């Protein structure tokens, strides 16, 4: 297995939903509404004569917990992210019992931010490998200013005795420029337009910067970030094809 595949396995399958979940509080039937209001909860689990039931704001009374309200504790984190876009909250089952809860509010926690940044880094690594393999004259696809910037970083890193090449010194925006030339992006998906590809690469670059600088507001909705993840997967999963110079 390639190192890129191992990293992808880590980010997409081996990190599960548990790091962003919260321990479940179970309220009694006599005071669950007061406890929810005190904690600003929109959902709660209520013990009704020994049976755990759920209550969401707007419901008339506690109702049974349905299977579609439950995620297993080993659910991959990025899969849980997509599920939480569709529905606001899920209960987490562990060792056969409902013991945790995860809500859309939990999406802003550090583990998911690490997952996003990891996938973007995988995309960056993948595109650089394609450049090394297929585009020996890639320098012609970026401006002289951007090329000089990469060369400056390359010389600085060489001075530190780092084993590195010039491609490694390209910035994320440079990758978008290289694959937008000669419609190379259509090798990933023939349906892409240049405007769509460039915009998506720019958006991913902005998200990467926001994550790297730990900004509170990432600047994109969860739905928009989900579209970026789908875009990244399409590129990484695309069949290996020869790119035009």
N, C-alpha and C positions, 0 to 999 in steps of 0.2 A: 504493500500500500504506500502510495506517495505521501510525502509530508503534508501536502496541501489537502489530500483526502482525509488524513488523520485529523487535521485541524477542523475541517468541515464537519467531520463526525462529532468532534467535541462540541462545537457550537450548535449544531443542529439536532443532536440526539442525546449526548451524554450529560448535558446540563438540563436538569428537569425543573419543574415548576416550583418545587419546594422552597428554594431560596427567596422567592418573592411572596410566598404565602404567609398568612397569619394564623396563629393558634385560634381555634374556634372557641368562642364563649357561648355557653348554653344558658339561656334564661328560663326562668319559671313562668308558667302561664299567668301567674298573678301579677307580674310586674314587667313583662317584656317590653311593653310600649314605653314605659318610663325609662327603662335602661337604654333602649335604643335612642330615645331623644337626648338623654344625658351624654351619650357617646357619639351622637350625630351619625348613627348607623342607618343605612337604608335597607339592610337585610339582617335577619337574625335567625338563629335556630332556637326553637322553643321546645322544652320538655313538656309534653302533654300526656300526663298519666304514664310516664315511662317510655313514651314513643317520641323520637326526635322529629319535629316538623319544621317547616320553613315559613318565614313571614317576610314579605317585601312591602315596603311602604306603598299604600294604595290598596293592598289586599284587605278583605273584610275580616279574615281570621287566618290562623296558621293552617297550612295545607301540607299534605305529604310531600316528601322530597322525591322528585322524579329522577330517573336514571340520567336524563339529559341535563340535570343540574349538577352532576358529579363528574369530576376528573380524577383518574388514578394519580397517585403520588409520583409515579415515574413518567408522567406526561412530559415530553420535551418542552423546554421553556418557549422556544419559538413557535411551537404548535399551540401552546396555551395562549401566547400573544394573539394569534389569529382568532382563536376561540373567543377571547375577551373583547375583540373588536365587534364580534357578532352579538355577544351577550354580556351584560355588565358584571356578572359575578358567577362563580362556581364554588361548590364545596369540594374539598379534597379528601379522598378516601385513602386511608393508610391502615394497613393490616386489617382490612375488612371493616373498618369503622370510619365514620366521618369525623375528622379531627382538625381540619384546617379550612380556611376560606381564602379565596383570591378574588380580587375585584379589579376593575379597570384602573382604579387609583394606584394599584400596585405596579402598574406598567412602568412607572417612572423610577423604579428602584434600580440600584446599581447593577445587579446581575443582568438585567435585560439590556441596559446600556452597554455593558461589556459584550453581550451577544451581538448587538447591532454593529459595534465597532469591529468585532472579530470578523463578521461577514464582509464588511467593507474592506478590511485588510486582506481577506482572501481574494476578493475581486481585484484589488490592486496587484497582488502577487501573481494572480492568473494572467492578467493583461501584460504584465512585464515579461512573463515567461513566453507569451505569444510573440511579443516584440523580438525577444532574443532568438526565437526559433524561426520566425518567418520574415522579419522586417530588418534586414541588415543595414538598410539606408533610411532608417526611421528619422534621422536628424533632419531630413528634408521636409518633414511633416509638422514641424513646430517653428515658431519664430526664432530669429537669431537671439533675441533677448532671453527667451526661455531656455534656449540651448546653452547660452553662456552661463545662465544661472545653474543649470545642471552640471556644467563643467567646473564651475567654481566650487560647488559642493563636493564634487568628485575629487578635486585636488586637495581640499581640506581633509576629507576622509582618508585619502591616501597618506597625507602627512601624519595621520594618527595611526598608520600601519594597519588600517582596516582592509580586509580582503573584499573588494567591492568592484563593480563595474559601473559604467556611465548610466546604463538603463536603471540601475537601482537608485540613482540620484534624481530621477524624474519625479516631478510633483504629480498629484492626482489629476489636476487639470490638464497636464501635458498628455496624459493617457487618453483623455477624451478627445483632444485635438488630433492625436495620431490615428485613432480609430474612426474619426469622422471623415478623414481624407479618403478619397477614392471609394467612398461608401463602404469602407471595410466593415462597418457595423452591421451591414446586411448579412454577413456571414453568421451572425448570432441569431438574427431573425429577419427574414426577407420583408416582413411587414413594417419594420422600423422606418421612419423618416429621419432625415438628418436633424430636423428641429426637435423631434421627440427624443432622439438619442442624446443630443447635446444637452437638452434641458434636464434629462434624467441624470446624466453624469454630473452636471453642475449642482443639482439638488443633493445628490449623494455626497459630493465634495463639501457642501455646506453642512450637511448632517454630520459628516466626519469631523469637521472643525468644531462644531458645537459639542460633540461628544468628547473630543480631545481636550477641550477647555472647560469641561464640566458645567456648561451653561444650564441654568435651571429650565429655560424654555428652549427646546430643541428647534423650534421654528417650523415644525411640520405637524400635521395631525397624525394620529395613529394609522389612519387609512392611507395617508400618503407614504408613511414609512413602510407599510405593508406592500405597497406598489413597488417601492425601491427594493425590498427584499425579493419580490418576485422577479424583478429585472435582473438582479444579481444572480439569481439561480439560473435564469435563462442563459445568461452569458457563460457561466461556469459549466453548465450542462450541454452547451452547444457542441456539436460534433467538431472534432479537430480538423480544420480545413486550411488550405494554403491561402494566405492573404496577399493581396496585390501590393506591389511597391508603388 
